[in-house]
Amino acid sequence: MNEDNTTHVLHRIRSSYPQLSEKEQLIADYILKHPESIVHSTINQIADELMIADATVFRFCKRLDFKGYQALKIALASELVHPIQDIHEEINETDSEMEILAKVFQANMNAVQFTKEIQESAGFRQVLDHILNADQLHFYGNGGSGITAQDGLHKFIRTGIPCFAYTDTHMQLMAASQLTEKDVVFFISHTGANNDLLEVVETAKENGAVTIGITNLAKSPLSKQVDVCLYTASEETDYRSEALSSRIAELSLLDALYVNYSVKTKDKTQQAVNKMRKAISKRRV
């Protein structure tokens, strides 16, 4: 996050929470519970309150891409004075059709924007490097996440890499049992706690495949089990599960990976796309 865009502090803290150290999580918990106290306290007071060093609080602020404690305070104060209503905006029974439409679109835009903000360049590049060196790409997801898995296949089949997508646990297990260390598997789960999918992760790892997770930011079993994890961020309302808007973010992550891959393998990908277009053209009138 840049210093000229320091809003959404509380959301950024929630989103970054799993990557924080134990002491940093202590600070995060305090800010989330007592945001007003931060605005009216010095760094020394917060450190004393939490029985930690001033330097730990300062490192926490830097972790969130602020120049220091004062910069975080200013951003947080602005957020508290001018709350970002549309982030947590609820859909009401009295809303008109167009008001509901606007709120749904806003929720989707928020999910994509927040997901972009929480991406760590090192992790994203690591995933891209694995794709660039893969013999095969597999995409696994169950239920609604299966739609994202199918989209992954639909995108990356254009690259010329052998691609597969499975949404049935038995098929996933059978396919995973045949993987090698040269293959890459994406495991997509909003909660990251699907027992069936976690079992497939184990099978893939036993066969040496590179495992990549796509899940909502949380301390999920999936994020702990895979080799690399990419995260989404979204909010839930009474009428709309956060999994729905996070799916838009999941698709956007796959889009970003596909475009990056295409740029780095321009000639190879273009050749594959041309072959595909020629084959599809036979089906058009």
N, C-alpha and C positions, 0 to 999 in steps of 0.2 A: 504494500500500500504506500502511495506517495504522500508526502507531507501536505500537499494541497488537496488531498482527498481523505481526510481523517475522520469521516463520519462512520457510523456503524461499528463503534468500538465494542459494544457488548456482543454484537453478533460475531465480530472477529475473534473475540476471546472464546466464545463458545465453540467456534469452528476450529480454532487452533488447539483446543484443550487436550486432545489425545497426544499431541506431540510435545506437550510441556513436561518439564521435569516435576518431581514431587513438590519441590518448593515453589516452582512457578505455578503449579496447580493450586497451591495454598493461596497465593496472591490472587489468582483468577477467581477462586471461590469467594474471596473477600470482596472483590470488586463487583461481582455479579450480585452479591447479597446486599452490599452497602455502597452503591455507586456514588451517592451524595457525599458520603464520608471522604471518598477519594478527592473530590473537588475541593473540600475544605481542610484537607490535611497535607502536611509536608511529607516528603519522602522518609524523613527520620521518624515521624509519628507512625506511619504505616509499618515501617520496619520494626519499630518497637512493639507495636500492637501484635504483629505476627511472629515476633521473636526471631527475626532473620536479619541479615546484613543489608545495609543500604544498597550495596553493590548488587545484591540479588534482585531487588526491586528495579534497579536501573537496567539490569540485563533483561528482565521481563519486558520492560518498555521497548527496548531495542528489538526484542524478539518479535514484537508486534509492529516493527518498522517505524517506531517513533524515535525522535532524536534523543528523547529523555523523558523523565517523569513529568516535567512541566508541559511538554507537548501532549502527552497523554491526557493530563488534567484538562487542558484547553479543549481538546476534542471531545472528551467525555462531558464536560460542562455544556458544550454546544448541543450535544445530543440530548441531554436532560432538559435543557431549556426549550429546544425545538425537536420534540420526539418525532421519530420517523414513522408516522402512522401507517403508511401504506405497506410496511414490512409485515406487520402483524394484523393487518386490517381484516376484520371478520366479515363474512358474508351474512347478511341479515335477511330474514323472510320478507321484509318490507322493501328490499332493494328491487329496483326495476331490472328488466332484462339487460339493459345496456350497462347499468352499474355493476351487475354481476360479471358481465363480459369484461369490463375494465379491471375488476379486481382479480379475475382469473389471469388475464394477460399480465397484470402487474406482478402477481405471484410467480409466474413463469420467468419474467424478466429478472426478478430478484434472485431466483434460484440460479440462473445462468451467471449473473453478475457476481454473486457471492462465491459461486464455485470457481470462477476465474480468479478472484482475489485470493483464495486460499491455496491455490496450486503452488507447489514448491518446484522451482525450475530443475533442481537436481533430480528429483523423483520423476518428473515428466520426461526429462532427457534420458533417464535410465530405461524407462518403458520404451521410448522410441528406439533406443539402441538395441533392445531385445528384439523388437519387431524387425529391424533392419537385418538382424542376423538369424532370423527364424527360418526354419525349413517349412513349418506349418503354423498356422494360427487357428486356435480353437476359441469359441465363445460359448460359455455356459451360463444359463440363467433359468430360473424356474418362475412360473406364474408371470406376473407383470414384467419381471426382469428378463424373461425369455424374449420379450419384444425387443429389448435393447440388444440382446445377444444376436437375434436375427438381423438387426440393423448393422451390427458389427460385421457380420458375414456379407451383407449387401454392399457395404462400403469397400471392405478390403479384398473382396473377390476381384475388384477392378485392378489390383496391383500385380496380379500374376502369381501371388503367393497362394499355395493350396490352403483354402479356408474351409472351416466347418463350424456349424452352430448346432447345439443340442439343447433342448428344453425339457427333456425327459431324463429323470435321474438314472434309470437303467442304461439308457444310451450314453449318457455322460460317463458312467462308470466303465462301460465297455470301451469307449473311445479313449478314456484316460489311461486304461491299462495298456494301450498300444503306443503311448507317447514315448519320446526319447528326450535326451538333454538338448536336442536341437529345436525342440518345439516350444511354443509359447501359448499359454492358456489364460484367457480372461474369465474371471469369475465375477459375475454381476449380481449383487444383492443389496437392496436398499438398507436393510437392517444389519446385514452382515452376520446374521445369526441363524441362517437356514441350515439345519442339521444335515439334510440330504446333500446340500452343496458342499458343506465342510468335509463330508466323507469323500466326495469326489476330489477335493483339494488334496487330501492325504494320498489318494491313489496317484494323482498326477505327480506329486512330489516324490513318491516312492519310485517313479519311473524316470526321475531326473528332469522333468519339464520345468520351464520357468513359469511361475504362477504369479498372475497379476490380478489384484482385486479392484473393483469399482464399487464403492459403497458410500453411504452417507457418513459424515464425520461423527464417529462415536468410538468408544472403546469396544469394538466388536471382535468376536472370535475370528472373523474373516481377515481383518486387518492385521491381526497378530500371526495368522497362519501363512499368508502368502509372502512371496519374496518382495514384491513391491505393491504399494496400494495408492490408487488415485481416489480422491474424495469429492463428494458433492455436498452442497449445503442448501437446505430448503426449510420452509416453515409450514406448519400444519394449521388448518382452520377446522371449524366444526363441520363444514360441508365438503371438505376436500383434504384427502390424505396428503401429507408431505411427499409420499412416494410418487404421486402424480407429477408434481412440479419437478421433483428431482430427476424424473425420467428424461425431461427436457435437458437437464444438465448432463446426464449420462450420455445422451446422444451427442451433445456438444463436445464432450471430452473425446469421444470416438471420432467426431469430425476433425477436431484439432490434430489428433494423432494421424489420421488418414492424410490430411493436407500436408502435414510435416513430412510424412513418408514420401508422398508424391513429389514434393519439392526436391528431396534428397536423392530420389531415384527417377528423375524426370523421364529419361529415355525409356527405361524399362516399364515404368507405369504407363506411359503414353502408348507404348506398343501393345500392352495388355488391354488398355481402354479401346484402342482402335479395333482390335480383334473382337472385343465384346460388342462394340457398336455395329460392326459388320454382321455379326451373328444375329443381333436383335433386329437389324434393318429388314431381315427376311420376313419378319412377322408383321411388318407395317404395310398398309395398303398404299 
